[in-house]
Amino acid sequence: MRCPMNRRLAYILLPWIGPCVRILQGLMMSRSTNRGYVASASDTNSLAEDSRARRIVTNATEMYLRAVAVRPAKRLSQVVWNVVELYPDEFRVAEGSTDSSDPSKDEGRSEVLQASFVAALLRAEETRRDVLRLMANPLVSSEELARKFQTDRLLRLETLTMRQHGGRVEIQIELPETLNAETNQLALDLEIAVDIGTTTPGVTLGVIRGGLINSGKYQGSRVLSSGINLKHLAEGKISFLEFLLEKEVGLLRKIFSGVYDPTVRRKKDLLWVCIVDSFAIGGGLQLALACDHVILVDNAWVALPAVNEGIIPGVAPLRLRERVSLSALREILFSGRRVPSSDALSIGLVDTVCSSDELSARISDLEKQSQIPAVLANKAIVNGTVEPDDIFARYMADFAEAQAELIRSPEMLARTRNFMGGSHES
């Protein structure tokens, strides 16, 4: 588990978080071949859009309160769409502000305005609490499936399988044809599994692992994840709100700090273990960093190549800071290079490196540890200290604004087009 850090030190580090996000944004923007886009991205595409963005930020709390009064929402994305419906003119992209031949640019500018609204909610104390509480609740579909899981001890979803073995649940990601690449559906299924596993009586340990690959270079091997599915991104199937934002504030935050259980009216948590076989790229490593214990098997490696793809790797910069030195963090983030298991262990990026033969015994030890009542109580205190809600929300506000600009940038579009042309290598 992580070393405790007092709240005062957390606030000392807080001013560094925003600059880190902006450094990453600047690095990626500076590599774009379209310098005109950089200028428009920092100043917004038009005076009209800039004016609307300012109004959205100024009136975000009022917009939010009106929207939830008219139509209660169960997710952050629902809040945003309800607000867009109530204030369509504020979120409409100015005519002529983008290239009409490229619809993705209109979508991108609309996402920038939505990000401004979300960022304002996360920065305001009143609405920040509401948003984080909302996203800690189990999904509606989770509640519907939970009773069946408690009877069958088995959950089969489109992209994964979860099984219960005594006081342990094991989640296996099953997208072998894409090396378990992240999609909207995978993020949704993982959150359902985390909701159900966390709120199942008697369960204290959660294990996440990639399934077997059935073809290609890694046939017969397990892989945690090859990162975001760039083909889906190129085809517009990776959503800004439901994937890039809600995955962080929902799925990964639930692993890190618990799921609100309405039956007991408080958060419940598990000790989470992530097993990395072969490799974990991008979102795979982000998933691991949300867990309490990360195990690399044999010669597995990890990498965060987001800077090369033109995006920011979620909350990874914030959580890496609790594990590695600042210089190591910069190297991992800014280079995107592979980190082999020996290096990952020596710098504190992962907790254990073991052989496949030793893995079962290590998981058994962690399960016994998780059953000690004080362990989960200590996890709540430690994680609440190193990543309190206000620091997390402020980071996510900076992230939302920066990622919205980057996700439709020329470099990101070029990257996905190269993938569609066959230049991508897993």
Order of alpha helices (4+ residues) and beta strands (2+ residues): alpha-alpha-alpha-alpha-alpha-alpha-alpha-alpha-alpha-beta-beta-beta-alpha-beta-alpha-alpha-beta-beta-beta-beta-alpha-beta-beta-alpha-alpha-alpha-beta-alpha-beta-alpha-alpha-alpha-alpha
